[in-house]
């Protein structure tokens, strides 16, 4: 960012134009941002890759049932055995459910368990395109009907509709919950960081404006350009904008406060701060945004949709923090830092602060420090062997015990485990008989459940019940066996779908996405660092440290998930999401540090510059890391395991990267490698003018005309 352009942004008159511009943006974006939830698509279909076999089955199933069909399974249980009155009541309920206006076929049942302790009714609900939003109210109404006159009979509603209702309840109010929680975390941390009762207002206002504007842009793209947005990506957007935006604000405000000690005119101080800190902040945001855009290579629709959503949030957040925040700061003046206002000519306190002392200690044995730190991180990464990222069962997906999960357990006790989530097979009608024989004869499928095929338009449709729970490894193996058998029939063009097949295809797509996108992100980050630092060695070293940090963070997280939180597994997309966030955001802090080191290296040599850079940026980068970790930790407040896992892993990884990797490991490597870090640029030839242990001297105050 050129000095003239930076000065233009914070001019005595242009600052007011920028504030007015953002006020207009908020006025226009506010109503649109409020509509974002109306375009979210949380149906399982929206998460699937279009090429998946289960997706193609869904398309063909439309000829036999509505694609909006969301069946509910009403389960009744009396441990002492169903009475005649119970059976009469269940039969009556089946007739009442048959009168619902939201059906896609006849109600099936009641079916009574062989042990005469449970009964079930299958209700094929058709809730339309808004099924996710309507499921809760419909299921509540059905449960009220089933509980009326139950006289001690336990009633639960499970199946896809029951799961959708519980998921919708878990996601209800997620946007406001995350917004208030993230804002609260940011406010508390900024109060401790700035020790000012008012300064925190400006970064929080800027982050709120950025979030509103980005939500409006995303709404328009989802409404008119086909962008896939779901509750997960919308929730991550909130914490990402607040976390990353506040990070950029911390770095800018720190440099601004530093320049206020050197300049009499606050407009000049901000122009210099933007000129010096702006390129690093822009490079950091570009790294994160481009890293997120790499998610467009994903097969999974939900992952692919997260990329643009997160990138838009980062770009809009960057724009607000480099324009609105500086304009607000120079408008209010130095008093905003009260009670510790930076005065012209005063010494920069960071030169003798904590991080200056840490740097001096590292300088005594830099090689021992970086080798020892690397070994410790490598040992932490061993915990990866405990990571079971093969997907979460329905029960494992919730941190509580919602009604649909209880209903699944009741069904498993009294009926074949796969009741309510059948395996679906479609084929050419001419070979339907052979397909049925192969399907019914597959181990893991209840043979009697495979009835005669339904034929429409030359396509045959079959359903079969799994003998294993529908979200278990055994059920996934059964789906593979069914596929092997029906695919082997020449000319049948048979395909296998259903909820279990959908989950299996999602797992495999997530594995494909992880193996493809991780190398792409690494390459992109390496290129950006190379262009920014104009070197080869430094980018390679920095990427290696961030990858090591990622492995250590995920290794420790895996142990915590299993042995502390008691999670049964991990979401299949967890490694990819954690990698993208930690690598992109972890590189952020290295960019902030290394651009300052590079700036000082031309005058002092790399080893001396490493100490100056750590002393100058240590406090603010640590604060930025704490803010980002705190905002991601907010995800753990939601009653969903996948969110809790992402929140913990990213929060822990950011803290590890900020405090250990960036401050200790990278600084030690800078001190050990010295000028060779910048090979092959001209900086590689600049000698170290002073010993590495020399304390960095404060910059002299520079006076400018008001």
C-alpha positions as CSV (number, residue, x, y, z in Angstrom):
1,X,0.0,0.0,0.0
2,X,1.6,3.3,-1.1
3,X,2.1,6.1,1.3
4,X,0.0,8.5,-0.8
5,X,-2.9,6.1,-1.1
6,X,-2.7,5.4,2.6
7,X,-2.8,9.2,3.3
8,X,-5.8,9.5,1.0
9,X,-7.8,7.0,3.0
10,X,-7.2,8.9,6.2
11,X,-7.3,12.5,4.9
12,X,-8.9,15.3,6.9
13,X,-11.9,15.3,4.5
14,X,-11.9,11.8,2.9
15,X,-12.2,10.1,6.3
16,X,-15.8,11.4,6.5
17,X,-16.5,10.2,3.0
18,X,-15.4,6.7,4.0
19,X,-17.6,6.7,7.1
20,X,-20.6,7.9,5.1
21,X,-19.9,5.2,2.5
22,X,-19.9,2.4,5.1
23,X,-23.1,3.8,6.7
24,X,-24.7,3.5,3.3
25,X,-23.5,0.0,2.9
26,X,-25.0,-1.0,6.2
27,X,-28.3,0.6,5.3
28,X,-28.5,-1.4,2.1
29,X,-27.0,-4.6,3.4
30,X,-28.8,-4.9,6.7
31,X,-32.2,-6.1,5.2
32,X,-30.4,-8.5,2.9
33,X,-28.2,-9.9,5.6
34,X,-31.3,-10.7,7.7
35,X,-32.5,-13.0,4.8
36,X,-29.5,-15.2,4.8
37,X,-31.2,-18.0,6.8
38,X,-34.0,-18.1,4.2
39,X,-31.6,-19.3,1.5
40,X,-29.7,-21.8,3.6
41,X,-30.0,-25.4,2.2
42,X,-29.5,-27.9,5.0
43,X,-31.0,-30.9,3.2
44,X,-28.6,-33.9,2.9
45,X,-28.9,-33.7,-0.9
46,X,-27.2,-30.3,-0.9
47,X,-24.1,-31.8,0.7
48,X,-23.7,-34.5,-1.8
49,X,-21.4,-34.4,-4.9
50,X,-23.5,-34.6,-8.1
51,X,-21.4,-37.5,-9.3
52,X,-22.1,-39.7,-6.3
53,X,-24.2,-42.8,-6.9
54,X,-26.6,-42.0,-4.1
55,X,-27.2,-38.6,-5.7
56,X,-28.1,-40.2,-9.0
57,X,-30.5,-42.6,-7.1
58,X,-32.2,-39.6,-5.5
59,X,-32.8,-38.2,-9.0
60,X,-34.4,-41.4,-10.2
61,X,-36.4,-41.8,-7.0
62,X,-38.3,-38.7,-7.9
63,X,-40.4,-40.8,-10.3
64,X,-41.6,-43.0,-7.4
65,X,-41.8,-40.4,-4.6
66,X,-41.3,-36.7,-4.1
67,X,-37.7,-35.6,-3.6
68,X,-39.0,-33.7,-0.6
69,X,-40.2,-36.8,1.1
70,X,-39.0,-37.0,4.7
71,X,-40.3,-40.1,6.4
72,X,-41.0,-40.2,10.2
73,X,-41.0,-43.3,12.2
74,X,-43.2,-43.1,15.3
75,X,-42.0,-45.6,17.9
76,X,-44.0,-46.8,20.9
77,X,-42.6,-48.9,23.8
78,X,-43.8,-50.4,27.1
79,X,-41.1,-52.4,28.8
80,X,-43.6,-54.6,30.5
81,X,-45.3,-55.4,27.2
82,X,-47.9,-53.7,25.1
83,X,-51.5,-54.0,26.4
84,X,-54.6,-54.4,24.3
85,X,-55.4,-50.8,25.0
86,X,-51.9,-49.8,23.8
87,X,-52.4,-51.6,20.5
88,X,-55.8,-50.0,20.0
89,X,-54.3,-46.6,20.7
90,X,-51.4,-47.2,18.2
91,X,-53.8,-48.3,15.5
92,X,-55.9,-45.2,16.1
93,X,-52.8,-43.0,15.9
94,X,-52.0,-44.6,12.5
95,X,-55.4,-43.6,11.2
96,X,-55.0,-40.0,12.5
97,X,-51.5,-39.7,10.9
98,X,-53.1,-40.9,7.7
99,X,-55.2,-37.7,7.7
100,X,-52.2,-35.4,7.7
101,X,-52.1,-33.1,4.7
102,X,-48.3,-33.5,4.3
103,X,-48.1,-37.1,3.1
104,X,-46.4,-38.6,0.1
105,X,-48.1,-42.0,0.2
106,X,-50.0,-44.1,2.6
107,X,-49.1,-44.5,6.3
108,X,-47.6,-47.9,6.9
109,X,-48.3,-49.8,10.1
110,X,-48.7,-50.2,12.9
111,X,-46.1,-53.0,13.0
112,X,-45.6,-54.8,16.3
113,X,-42.3,-56.2,17.5
114,X,-42.0,-60.0,18.0
115,X,-41.4,-59.5,21.8
116,X,-44.7,-57.5,21.9
117,X,-43.0,-54.6,23.7
118,X,-42.8,-52.0,20.9
119,X,-44.7,-50.8,17.9
120,X,-43.9,-48.5,15.0
121,X,-45.7,-46.5,12.4
122,X,-44.0,-45.3,9.2
123,X,-45.3,-41.9,8.1
124,X,-44.0,-40.7,4.6
125,X,-44.1,-36.9,5.2
126,X,-43.7,-34.5,2.3
127,X,-42.7,-31.2,3.8
128,X,-41.8,-29.4,0.5
129,X,-38.5,-27.6,-0.2
130,X,-38.7,-26.1,3.3
131,X,-38.7,-29.5,4.9
132,X,-35.8,-28.7,7.2
133,X,-37.5,-25.6,8.6
134,X,-40.9,-27.3,8.9
135,X,-39.8,-30.6,10.3
136,X,-39.7,-29.3,13.9
137,X,-43.3,-28.1,14.1
138,X,-44.7,-31.1,12.2
139,X,-42.8,-33.6,14.4
140,X,-43.9,-31.8,17.6
141,X,-47.5,-32.0,16.4
142,X,-47.2,-35.7,15.7
143,X,-45.6,-36.4,19.0
144,X,-48.4,-34.5,20.8
145,X,-50.9,-36.7,19.0
146,X,-49.0,-39.9,19.9
147,X,-48.6,-38.9,23.6
148,X,-52.3,-38.1,24.0
149,X,-53.8,-40.8,26.1
150,X,-50.6,-42.8,26.1
151,X,-51.0,-43.8,29.8
152,X,-47.4,-44.5,30.4
153,X,-46.5,-45.7,26.9
154,X,-43.2,-44.2,25.8
155,X,-43.4,-42.4,22.5
156,X,-40.5,-41.2,20.3
157,X,-40.2,-40.0,16.7
158,X,-37.2,-41.0,14.7
159,X,-36.3,-41.6,11.1
160,X,-35.1,-38.8,8.7
161,X,-37.9,-36.4,9.8
162,X,-37.1,-36.9,13.5
163,X,-33.4,-36.4,12.9
164,X,-34.2,-33.3,10.8
165,X,-36.3,-31.9,13.6
166,X,-33.6,-32.4,16.2
167,X,-30.9,-30.9,13.9
168,X,-33.1,-27.9,13.1
169,X,-33.6,-27.4,16.9
170,X,-29.8,-27.6,17.4
171,X,-29.2,-25.0,14.7
172,X,-32.1,-22.8,15.8
173,X,-30.8,-19.3,16.5
174,X,-27.2,-20.4,15.6
175,X,-26.5,-17.1,13.9
176,X,-27.5,-14.9,16.8
177,X,-25.9,-17.3,19.3
178,X,-22.6,-17.3,17.6
179,X,-22.7,-13.5,16.9
180,X,-23.4,-12.6,20.5
181,X,-20.9,-15.1,21.8
182,X,-18.1,-14.1,19.4
183,X,-18.7,-10.4,20.0
184,X,-18.6,-11.0,23.8
185,X,-15.3,-12.9,23.5
186,X,-13.8,-10.2,21.3
187,X,-14.9,-7.4,23.7
188,X,-13.5,-9.1,26.8
189,X,-10.1,-9.8,25.1
190,X,-9.9,-6.3,23.7
191,X,-10.6,-4.8,27.1
192,X,-7.6,-6.8,28.5
193,X,-5.4,-6.0,25.5
194,X,-6.0,-2.3,25.2
195,X,-6.8,-1.6,28.9
196,X,-9.2,1.1,27.6
197,X,-12.9,1.2,28.3
198,X,-13.7,2.7,24.9
199,X,-11.1,1.6,22.3
200,X,-12.6,-1.8,21.8
201,X,-15.8,-0.2,20.4
202,X,-14.2,0.7,17.0
203,X,-12.8,-2.8,16.1
204,X,-16.1,-4.4,17.2
205,X,-18.2,-1.9,15.2
206,X,-16.0,-2.4,12.1
207,X,-16.3,-6.2,12.5
208,X,-20.1,-5.9,12.8
209,X,-20.3,-3.8,9.7
210,X,-18.1,-6.3,7.8
211,X,-20.2,-9.2,8.9
212,X,-23.4,-7.5,7.8
213,X,-22.0,-6.6,4.4
214,X,-20.6,-10.1,3.8
215,X,-23.8,-11.8,4.8
216,X,-25.7,-9.5,2.3
217,X,-23.3,-10.4,-0.5
218,X,-23.6,-14.1,0.3
219,X,-27.4,-13.9,0.3
220,X,-27.4,-12.4,-3.1
221,X,-25.0,-15.1,-4.5
222,X,-27.1,-17.9,-2.9
223,X,-30.3,-16.4,-4.2
224,X,-29.3,-15.6,-7.7
225,X,-26.0,-17.4,-8.5
226,X,-26.6,-20.9,-7.0
227,X,-24.1,-20.6,-4.1
228,X,-24.7,-23.4,-1.6
229,X,-25.0,-22.0,1.9
230,X,-25.9,-24.1,5.0
231,X,-26.0,-23.6,8.7
232,X,-22.4,-24.8,9.0
233,X,-20.9,-22.3,6.6
234,X,-23.0,-19.5,7.9
235,X,-21.9,-20.2,11.5
236,X,-18.2,-20.4,10.5
237,X,-18.6,-17.1,8.6
238,X,-19.6,-15.3,11.8
239,X,-16.6,-16.5,13.8
240,X,-14.2,-16.1,10.9
241,X,-15.2,-12.4,10.2
242,X,-15.1,-11.5,13.9
243,X,-11.9,-13.4,14.6
244,X,-9.9,-12.5,11.5
245,X,-11.3,-9.0,11.3
246,X,-10.3,-8.3,14.9
247,X,-6.9,-9.7,14.2
248,X,-6.4,-7.2,11.4
249,X,-7.6,-4.5,13.6
250,X,-5.2,-5.4,16.4
251,X,-2.2,-5.3,14.0
252,X,-3.3,-2.0,12.5
253,X,-4.0,-0.3,15.9
254,X,-0.7,-1.6,17.3
255,X,1.2,0.0,14.4
256,X,-0.9,3.2,14.6
257,X,-0.1,3.5,18.3
258,X,3.5,2.9,17.6
259,X,3.5,5.7,14.9
260,X,1.6,8.1,17.3
261,X,4.7,8.1,19.4
262,X,6.7,9.3,16.4
263,X,4.4,11.7,14.8
264,X,2.5,14.8,16.1
265,X,-0.2,14.6,13.4
266,X,-2.5,11.6,13.9
267,X,-3.4,11.6,10.2
268,X,0.2,11.3,9.3
269,X,0.7,8.6,11.9
270,X,-2.2,6.5,10.4
271,X,-0.9,7.0,6.9
272,X,2.5,5.6,7.9
273,X,0.8,2.8,9.9
274,X,-1.3,1.8,6.9
275,X,1.8,2.1,4.6
276,X,3.8,-0.2,6.9
277,X,1.2,-2.7,8.2
278,X,-1.1,-2.6,5.2
279,X,0.9,-4.9,2.9
280,X,1.3,-7.6,5.6
281,X,-2.4,-7.4,6.4
282,X,-3.4,-7.6,2.8
283,X,-1.0,-10.5,2.1
284,X,-2.4,-12.3,5.2
285,X,-6.0,-11.8,4.1
286,X,-5.2,-12.9,0.5
287,X,-3.6,-16.1,1.8
288,X,-6.7,-16.9,3.8
289,X,-9.1,-16.0,1.1
290,X,-7.2,-17.9,-1.6
291,X,-6.8,-20.9,0.7
292,X,-10.6,-20.9,1.2
293,X,-11.2,-20.5,-2.6
294,X,-9.2,-23.8,-3.0
295,X,-12.2,-25.5,-1.4
296,X,-13.9,-25.0,-4.8
297,X,-12.0,-28.1,-5.9
298,X,-14.0,-30.2,-3.4
299,X,-16.5,-32.8,-4.6
300,X,-18.8,-32.3,-1.5
301,X,-21.2,-29.4,-2.1
302,X,-21.1,-28.2,1.5
303,X,-17.3,-28.0,1.5
304,X,-17.3,-26.4,-2.0
305,X,-19.8,-23.8,-0.8
306,X,-17.8,-23.0,2.3
307,X,-14.9,-21.7,0.2
308,X,-16.6,-18.7,-1.4
309,X,-18.6,-17.9,1.8
310,X,-15.4,-17.8,3.9
311,X,-13.4,-15.9,1.2
312,X,-16.1,-13.2,0.9
313,X,-16.1,-12.8,4.7
314,X,-12.3,-12.3,4.7
315,X,-12.2,-9.9,1.8
316,X,-15.1,-7.7,3.2
317,X,-13.5,-7.8,6.7
318,X,-10.2,-6.7,5.2
319,X,-11.9,-3.8,3.4
320,X,-13.6,-2.6,6.5
321,X,-10.5,-2.9,8.7
322,X,-8.3,-1.0,6.2
323,X,-10.8,1.8,5.4
324,X,-13.6,2.2,8.0
325,X,-11.5,1.5,11.1
326,X,-8.7,3.9,10.2
327,X,-11.3,6.6,9.4
328,X,-12.9,6.1,12.7
329,X,-9.6,6.2,14.6
330,X,-8.4,9.4,13.1
331,X,-11.8,11.0,13.5
332,X,-12.0,10.4,17.3
333,X,-8.3,11.3,18.0
334,X,-5.8,10.1,20.6
335,X,-8.3,10.2,23.5
336,X,-9.7,6.9,22.3
337,X,-6.6,5.2,23.9
338,X,-7.5,6.7,27.3
339,X,-6.3,6.1,30.0
340,X,-2.9,5.4,28.4
341,X,-2.7,7.7,25.4
342,X,0.4,7.4,23.2
343,X,2.3,10.7,23.4
344,X,4.7,11.9,20.8
345,X,8.3,11.3,21.7
346,X,7.7,8.6,24.3
347,X,9.6,5.3,24.1
348,X,8.0,2.2,22.5
349,X,7.3,-0.1,25.5
350,X,7.7,-3.3,23.5
351,X,11.5,-2.8,23.2
352,X,11.9,-4.0,26.8
353,X,8.8,-6.1,27.1
354,X,8.1,-9.8,27.6
355,X,8.8,-10.8,24.1
356,X,12.1,-8.9,23.9
357,X,13.2,-10.9,26.9
358,X,12.0,-14.2,25.4
359,X,13.9,-13.4,22.2
360,X,17.1,-12.7,24.2
361,X,16.8,-16.1,25.9
362,X,16.2,-17.9,22.6
363,X,19.2,-16.1,21.1
364,X,21.6,-17.9,23.5
365,X,20.8,-21.4,22.0
366,X,18.7,-21.0,18.9
367,X,19.6,-24.4,17.3
368,X,18.8,-26.3,20.5
369,X,15.6,-24.3,20.8
370,X,14.2,-25.1,17.4
371,X,15.3,-28.7,17.4
372,X,13.8,-29.3,20.8
373,X,10.6,-27.5,19.9
374,X,10.2,-29.5,16.7
375,X,10.7,-32.8,18.5
376,X,8.0,-31.8,21.1
377,X,5.6,-30.9,18.3
378,X,6.3,-34.1,16.4
379,X,5.6,-36.1,19.6
380,X,2.3,-34.3,20.0
381,X,1.4,-35.2,16.4
382,X,1.6,-38.9,17.3
383,X,-1.9,-38.5,18.6
384,X,-3.1,-38.5,15.0
385,X,-3.3,-42.3,15.3
386,X,-6.2,-41.8,17.6
387,X,-8.2,-39.7,15.1
388,X,-11.2,-41.6,13.8
389,X,-12.3,-39.2,11.1
390,X,-14.6,-41.7,9.4
391,X,-17.8,-39.8,10.1
392,X,-20.2,-39.6,13.0
393,X,-23.2,-41.8,13.6
394,X,-26.5,-40.0,14.3
395,X,-26.0,-40.6,18.0
396,X,-22.4,-39.3,17.9
397,X,-23.5,-36.2,15.9
398,X,-25.3,-34.7,18.9
399,X,-23.7,-33.8,22.2
400,X,-27.0,-34.6,24.1
401,X,-29.5,-37.4,23.7
402,X,-32.3,-36.0,21.5
403,X,-35.6,-37.8,20.9
404,X,-34.7,-39.2,17.4
405,X,-31.6,-40.9,18.9
406,X,-33.7,-42.4,21.7
407,X,-36.2,-43.6,19.1
408,X,-33.4,-45.3,17.1
409,X,-32.2,-47.1,20.2
410,X,-35.8,-48.4,20.9
411,X,-36.1,-49.6,17.3
412,X,-32.7,-51.4,17.5
413,X,-33.9,-53.2,20.7
414,X,-37.1,-54.5,19.2
415,X,-37.0,-54.4,15.4
416,X,-34.4,-55.1,12.6
417,X,-31.7,-52.4,13.0
418,X,-32.2,-50.8,9.6
419,X,-36.0,-50.2,9.9
420,X,-36.7,-46.5,8.9
421,X,-33.6,-46.1,6.8
422,X,-34.0,-48.6,3.9
423,X,-31.4,-49.3,1.2
424,X,-32.8,-48.1,-2.2
425,X,-31.9,-49.8,-5.5
426,X,-33.0,-48.6,-8.9
427,X,-32.4,-50.5,-12.2
428,X,-33.7,-51.1,-15.7
429,X,-37.1,-52.6,-15.5
430,X,-36.2,-55.5,-17.8
431,X,-33.6,-56.9,-15.3
432,X,-35.6,-56.0,-12.2
433,X,-36.2,-59.7,-11.2
434,X,-32.4,-60.5,-11.3
435,X,-31.6,-57.3,-9.4
436,X,-34.2,-58.2,-6.7
437,X,-32.7,-61.7,-6.3
438,X,-29.2,-60.3,-6.0
439,X,-30.3,-57.6,-3.6
440,X,-32.3,-59.9,-1.3
441,X,-29.4,-62.5,-1.3
442,X,-26.8,-60.0,-0.1
443,X,-25.5,-60.6,3.5
444,X,-26.6,-57.8,5.7
445,X,-30.0,-57.3,4.0
446,X,-33.2,-58.8,5.5
447,X,-34.4,-61.0,2.7
448,X,-38.1,-60.8,3.5
449,X,-37.9,-57.0,3.4
450,X,-37.2,-56.9,-0.4
451,X,-40.6,-56.9,-2.0
452,X,-41.6,-57.0,-5.6
453,X,-40.1,-54.0,-7.5
454,X,-42.2,-51.0,-8.4
455,X,-41.8,-50.1,-12.1
456,X,-42.4,-46.7,-13.7
457,X,-41.1,-45.4,-17.0
458,X,-38.8,-48.3,-17.6
459,X,-37.1,-47.9,-14.2
460,X,-37.6,-50.4,-11.3
461,X,-37.4,-49.4,-7.7
462,X,-36.6,-51.7,-4.7
463,X,-36.1,-51.2,-1.0
464,X,-34.5,-53.5,1.6
465,X,-33.9,-53.3,5.3
466,X,-30.4,-53.5,6.8
467,X,-29.7,-56.0,9.6
468,X,-27.2,-53.6,11.1
469,X,-27.8,-50.0,12.4
470,X,-27.9,-47.8,9.3
471,X,-25.0,-45.6,10.3
472,X,-22.6,-48.4,11.4
473,X,-19.5,-49.7,9.7
474,X,-21.4,-53.0,9.1
475,X,-24.1,-51.1,7.3
476,X,-21.6,-49.4,5.1
477,X,-20.0,-52.7,4.3
478,X,-23.5,-54.0,3.3
479,X,-24.0,-51.1,0.9
480,X,-20.7,-52.0,-0.8
481,X,-21.7,-55.6,-1.1
482,X,-25.1,-54.7,-2.6
483,X,-23.3,-52.4,-5.1
484,X,-20.9,-55.1,-6.0
485,X,-23.7,-57.6,-6.6
486,X,-26.1,-55.5,-8.6
487,X,-23.3,-53.7,-10.6
488,X,-22.2,-57.1,-11.7
489,X,-25.5,-57.8,-13.5
490,X,-24.9,-56.9,-17.2
491,X,-27.4,-54.5,-18.7
492,X,-29.2,-53.8,-15.4
493,X,-27.7,-50.3,-14.9
494,X,-28.4,-50.8,-11.2
495,X,-27.5,-48.2,-8.6
496,X,-27.7,-48.2,-4.8
497,X,-28.8,-45.3,-2.6
498,X,-30.7,-44.5,0.6
499,X,-29.5,-42.7,3.7
500,X,-26.7,-45.1,4.5
501,X,-25.4,-44.9,1.0
502,X,-25.6,-41.1,1.2
503,X,-23.5,-41.1,4.4
504,X,-21.0,-43.5,2.8
505,X,-20.6,-41.4,-0.3
506,X,-20.1,-38.3,1.8
507,X,-17.3,-40.0,3.7
508,X,-15.6,-41.0,0.5
509,X,-16.0,-37.5,-1.0
510,X,-14.5,-36.0,2.1
511,X,-11.5,-38.3,1.8
512,X,-11.1,-37.3,-1.9
513,X,-11.4,-33.6,-1.0
514,X,-8.8,-33.9,1.7
515,X,-6.2,-35.7,-0.5
516,X,-6.7,-33.2,-3.3
517,X,-7.1,-29.9,-1.6
518,X,-4.4,-30.1,1.1
519,X,-1.5,-30.2,-1.5
520,X,-3.2,-27.4,-3.5
521,X,-3.4,-25.2,-0.4
522,X,0.2,-25.9,0.5
523,X,1.3,-24.9,-3.0
524,X,-0.7,-21.7,-3.0
525,X,0.6,-20.6,0.4
526,X,4.1,-21.4,-0.7
527,X,3.8,-19.2,-3.8
528,X,2.2,-16.3,-1.9
529,X,5.0,-16.4,0.7
530,X,7.6,-16.6,-2.0
531,X,6.2,-13.5,-3.7
532,X,5.8,-11.6,-0.4
533,X,9.2,-12.4,1.1
534,X,11.0,-12.6,-2.3
535,X,12.9,-15.6,-1.1
536,X,12.8,-19.4,-1.4
537,X,14.2,-20.7,1.9
538,X,12.0,-18.6,4.2
539,X,8.7,-19.8,2.6
540,X,9.8,-23.4,2.7
541,X,10.7,-23.1,6.4
542,X,7.5,-21.3,7.3
543,X,5.3,-23.8,5.5
544,X,7.1,-26.7,7.2
545,X,6.5,-25.1,10.7
546,X,2.8,-24.6,10.0
547,X,2.4,-28.2,8.8
548,X,4.1,-29.4,11.9
549,X,1.9,-27.2,14.0
550,X,-1.2,-28.6,12.2
551,X,-0.1,-32.2,13.0
552,X,0.5,-31.4,16.6
553,X,-2.8,-29.6,17.0
554,X,-4.8,-32.3,15.4
555,X,-2.9,-35.0,17.3
556,X,-3.6,-33.4,20.7
557,X,-7.2,-32.8,19.6
558,X,-7.7,-36.4,18.7
559,X,-6.6,-37.5,22.2
560,X,-8.9,-34.9,23.8
561,X,-11.9,-35.9,21.7
562,X,-11.5,-39.5,22.7
563,X,-10.3,-39.4,26.3
564,X,-11.6,-36.1,27.7
565,X,-14.8,-35.3,25.7
566,X,-15.7,-38.9,25.1
567,X,-16.6,-38.4,21.4
568,X,-17.0,-41.6,19.6
569,X,-15.4,-40.4,16.4
570,X,-14.8,-37.3,14.2
571,X,-16.6,-35.8,11.3
572,X,-15.1,-36.9,8.0
573,X,-14.5,-33.3,6.9
574,X,-12.7,-32.3,10.2
575,X,-9.0,-32.8,9.0
576,X,-9.6,-30.7,5.8
577,X,-11.4,-27.9,7.6
578,X,-8.8,-27.8,10.4
579,X,-6.0,-27.9,7.9
580,X,-7.3,-25.1,5.8
581,X,-8.0,-22.9,8.8
582,X,-4.8,-23.5,10.6
583,X,-2.5,-23.3,7.6
584,X,-4.1,-20.2,6.2
585,X,-4.5,-18.5,9.6
586,X,-1.2,-19.8,11.0
587,X,0.6,-18.4,8.0
588,X,-1.1,-15.1,8.9
589,X,1.0,-14.7,12.0
590,X,4.2,-15.8,10.3
591,X,3.5,-13.1,7.6
592,X,3.0,-10.5,10.3
593,X,6.3,-11.5,12.0
594,X,8.4,-12.1,8.9
595,X,7.4,-8.9,7.1
596,X,8.6,-6.9,10.1
597,X,11.8,-9.0,10.3
598,X,12.4,-8.3,6.6
599,X,11.8,-4.6,7.1
600,X,14.4,-4.5,9.8
601,X,16.8,-6.9,8.2
602,X,17.9,-4.4,5.6
603,X,19.2,-2.1,8.4
604,X,20.3,-4.5,11.1
605,X,20.8,-7.9,9.6
606,X,18.5,-10.9,10.0
607,X,19.5,-12.1,13.5
608,X,19.1,-8.6,15.0
609,X,16.0,-8.1,13.0
610,X,14.5,-11.4,14.3
611,X,14.7,-10.0,17.9
612,X,13.3,-6.6,16.9
613,X,10.5,-8.2,15.0
614,X,9.6,-10.5,17.9
615,X,9.7,-7.7,20.4
616,X,7.6,-5.4,18.2
617,X,5.0,-7.9,17.1
618,X,5.0,-10.5,19.9
619,X,2.3,-8.8,22.1
620,X,-0.1,-7.9,19.3
621,X,0.2,-11.3,17.5
622,X,-0.4,-13.1,20.8
623,X,-3.5,-11.0,21.4
624,X,-4.6,-11.6,17.8
625,X,-4.2,-15.4,18.4
626,X,-6.1,-15.3,21.6
627,X,-9.0,-13.4,19.9
628,X,-9.1,-15.9,17.0
629,X,-8.9,-18.9,19.3
630,X,-11.6,-17.4,21.5
631,X,-14.0,-16.8,18.6
632,X,-13.5,-20.3,17.2
633,X,-13.9,-21.8,20.7
634,X,-17.4,-20.3,20.6
635,X,-18.4,-23.1,18.1
636,X,-18.0,-25.5,21.0
637,X,-21.0,-24.0,22.7
638,X,-23.3,-25.5,20.1
639,X,-24.9,-28.9,20.8
640,X,-23.3,-30.5,17.7
641,X,-20.2,-32.7,17.8
642,X,-18.8,-31.5,14.5
643,X,-18.9,-27.9,15.5
644,X,-17.3,-28.6,18.9
645,X,-14.5,-30.6,17.2
646,X,-13.7,-27.8,14.7
647,X,-13.9,-25.1,17.4
648,X,-11.6,-26.9,19.8
649,X,-9.0,-28.1,17.2
650,X,-8.7,-24.7,15.5
651,X,-8.7,-22.8,18.8
652,X,-6.0,-25.0,20.2
653,X,-4.0,-25.0,17.0
654,X,-4.1,-21.2,16.8
655,X,-2.8,-20.8,20.3
656,X,-0.1,-23.4,19.7
657,X,0.9,-21.6,16.5
658,X,0.9,-18.2,18.1
659,X,2.7,-18.8,21.3
660,X,5.0,-21.7,20.4
661,X,5.5,-22.0,16.7
662,X,5.6,-18.4,15.7
663,X,7.3,-16.9,18.8
664,X,9.7,-19.7,19.6
665,X,10.3,-22.0,16.6
666,X,10.3,-19.4,13.9
667,X,12.4,-17.0,15.9
668,X,14.9,-19.7,16.7
669,X,15.1,-20.6,13.0
670,X,15.6,-17.0,12.1
671,X,18.4,-16.7,14.6
672,X,20.1,-19.9,13.5
673,X,19.8,-19.5,9.7
674,X,20.3,-15.8,9.8
675,X,20.7,-14.1,6.4
676,X,20.3,-17.5,4.6
677,X,16.6,-17.3,5.3
678,X,16.3,-14.8,2.4
679,X,18.2,-16.8,-0.2
680,X,18.4,-15.9,-3.1
681,X,17.3,-12.3,-2.6
682,X,19.8,-9.4,-1.9
683,X,18.9,-9.6,1.9
684,X,20.8,-12.9,1.9
685,X,24.0,-10.9,1.5
686,X,23.3,-8.4,4.3
687,X,25.7,-9.2,7.2
688,X,24.5,-9.3,10.8
689,X,25.8,-6.0,12.1
690,X,25.3,-6.8,15.8
691,X,25.4,-9.9,17.9
692,X,22.1,-11.8,18.1
693,X,21.8,-11.2,21.8
694,X,21.9,-7.5,21.5
695,X,18.8,-5.9,22.9
696,X,16.8,-4.1,20.2
697,X,17.1,-0.3,20.5
698,X,14.0,1.8,20.4
699,X,13.3,3.8,17.2
700,X,13.9,7.5,17.5
701,X,10.8,9.7,17.6
702,X,10.1,11.5,14.3
703,X,8.3,14.8,14.4
704,X,5.9,15.8,11.6
705,X,4.1,19.0,11.1
706,X,0.5,18.9,12.3
